[in-house]
Amino acid sequence: MRSLWMAALVFALGATGAHAQDSKSAKKPAARAAPAAEPAAAPLSAEDEQTLYTLGLTIGRDLSLFALSPEEMKILQQGMADGLGGKASDLDPKEQARRIQAFAKGRQSLAGKATLDRAAKEPGADVLPSGVVYKQVQAGTGRNPRAIDTVKVHYEGRLVDGTIFDSSASRGIPVEFPLNGVIPCWTQGVAKMKVGGKAKLTCPSHTAYGERPPTGSRIPPDAVLVFDVELIDIPGDTSRQP
């Protein structure tokens, strides 16, 4: 949550600076001498511009967790502007920090449910007993892999906001794993595929990583995940039809 506070602070700078400029131009007395010019900032290098862009990208992703409406963004922006202006508040910071976490979790839950609902309504979608939404994108051939089989796949994993958190396809190197050694969403979904087939798996949190996503990943706790999967091979299988 610390990164979110930083994001909020930086996000407010543009709006607060613009507000300050408007206030100066509107309230400046005509008879008062103009204030001394502030020192000019050093020009940004291309590397600095890339760093600032990346910071902005990170901020946007942090705030996207809340799925804020335009009206909610205005309230957020006002709070940030007041904080930068040193306005006192009677709100308890510790209590509000807990509420922020609960608010973010609630919004994430709503976004996840909406993603699952949309996926379930797509033509050809199959909702499995676990809640996993399986949609065949391209039919394969041969038999379906068993849980004890090793499979070779290409995949891309996304958060509900479209952020890609992992992709073997972008690396150009397929991965192999025992089908019973991965998250339940994959065990159940890939088992419905055939070699050469492609599918989209929309995974409820309890069939993905639940409260404990992989260390160092960009996956938040209790996240609904979406995977595009291509089953390339079932290594060692000699029973496939040509």
N, C-alpha and C positions, 0 to 999 in steps of 0.2 A: 504493500500500500504506500510505501515511502515514495516510489517512483510516481505515483499518482499525484501526491502533493507537489512534487517538482513539476510535473506536467501542468497542473493547474496554475502554478505560479508563472511559468513561462508563457502559457496560453494567454494569461491576463495582460501581459506586457503591452501587446499591440493595442488592445482595446483601451487600456488605461492611458497609454501614451496619446492616443487619438482624443480621448476625453479631455485630457489635460490641455492639449492644443486648442480644442474648441473653447474651453473655459477661459484660457488666456486671451484669445481673440475677442471673446464676447465681453469680458469684464475689464480689460485693460483701460485705465483712465487715459484720456487723450493728452492731458497735460503732463503725465509722468514720463520721465526719460526711459528710453528702451533699455532693458536689462542687458548686461554684457553677454556677448555671444558665448555659447558653450564651446569648449575645445572640439574641433572636428575629430570624429572617430577615424582610426586608421582604416584604410580601404581593406576590404575582405579579399583574401586569396581564394583561389578556386577550391583549395582544400578546406578553408573555413566555411565556404558556402555549402560544400558537401556535408560537413559536420553539422551545420545548422539545419540543413534539410533532413538529415537523418534524425536529429533531435525532434524536429517537427513531426516526422513520421512516427517516431516512438510515442510522442505525446498523443497523437491521434489514435493510435492503437490502444493506449492506456484508457483514454476517454471512451473509446468505442464499447468498452465493457459495460458501460452504463446505458447504452442505447438511448441517449437523451433526445427529447423532442426539441424543436426550436425554442419553445417557451421555456423549457427547462434549462437550455443552454444560456438563455438570458439571465435567469436566476443565478446560475453558476458563475457567469461572468461578473454579475454585480457583486457577489460575495468575494470573488478574487480581487476585484477593483477596490472594494472596501478594505480588504486585508492589506493590499499594497499601500493604501492610503493611511494605514495605521488606525482605522476606525475600531473602537473598542466594541467588544461583544460580551453579552452575558451568558452565551452558550458554553457549556463545559466541553473543552477540547477532547478529553478522553471519552466522554459519552458520545460525542459526535463521531469520533473515529470508529467506535463500535457500530454506530448507525450507518456510517458510510459503507463499512464492510457488509453489513446486512443488506443494505440497499443494492450494492453491486451484485451480491449473490442472488437476490431476488430478481434483478433485471436479467442476469445471466440465465437464470432458470426459465424466465419467460421467453427469452430469445431461443433457448434450446428447444422448448416445447413447440414454439412456432415453426422451427426448422423441421422437427419431426413430423408435425402435422402437415406441412407443405409437402414433404417427401412422401408421406403416406398417400397423398392425393394425386401424385404424379401417375400418368398412364403406365400400367405395367408394374407398378410397385407392389411388393409383397411384404406385409408386416408379419414378422416371425413372432412366435410366442413370447420371446424375451423383450419384444419391442423394437428390435433391429429392423430397419426398413431396407429391404433388398430390392434393387432394380437392375435387371439385366439391360446392359447397353449394347452388347454384341454377343451373339451365341457362339459357344465353343463346340468342340467335338470330343468324342471319347467318353470316358466315365468321369464321375465326380470324384474328387479326392476324399479319402477317408481321414478321420482325425489322426490316425497313426502315420499318415503319409507326410513326406517332406514336399513342399511346394516351392516353385520358383515364380516370383511375381515382380511386376512393376506396380508402383502405387504413388498416390499423392494424397497427403492428409491435410485437411483444412479445418479451421475453426468456423463457427457459425457465421462470423462476419466476413468470411472468405479468405482470411489470412492463412497462407500456406505455412505449416510448421515442419513439414518433412516431405521429401519427394525423391524417390529412387529414380524416377523418370528424368528429373533434371540432372541427376548425377550420371545417368546413362548406364548404370550398373544395377541389374536386377538383384533381388535378395532371395535367399533360400532360408526356410525355417520349417520346423515340424508344426503341422497345423494345430496340434494340441498344446503348443507352447507359446501361444500368443493370446491377445485379449479375446474374450468370448465373442465379440462382434465379428472378428475375423474368422474364428473357428467355425462359427455358424454360417457366415456369409460366403466365405470362399468354398465351403463344402458344397454349396449349391452351384458352383461354377464348373465349367469344363475347359480343358486346355484350349487356348486361343480366345476364350471368352473375356468380356469386360463387364464390370458391374460397378454400381455406386452403392456404397454401404453407408447408411446414416445410423450412427451408433448412440443410443442412450448412454448417459454417463456410467450407469452400473454395468454396462457391457463393454466399456472402454477402460479408462484409468481411475474412475471414481474420485475419491478424495486425494489420491496420491499419484499425480502424474509423474512421468520420468523426471529425475533430477536434472535441472539445467534446460528443460524443454520450455517452450512458450505456451504449453497447454495449462490453462488454469484448473484448479480443482473442480470436480463435478461438471466437467465440460461435455456437451454433446459434440461429437466429432463426425466429420464426413470424409470418406475415403473413396477415391477412384482407384479401382484395382483391375489389373490385367493378369490373368493366370497364364503364364508362359509355358510352364512344364510341370510334370510330376516326376522328378528324377527317380529313375529305377523302375518306373512303371512300363511294363511291356504289353499291357492289355489294351492300349488305346487303339481305336480304329484309325486308319489313315485318313 
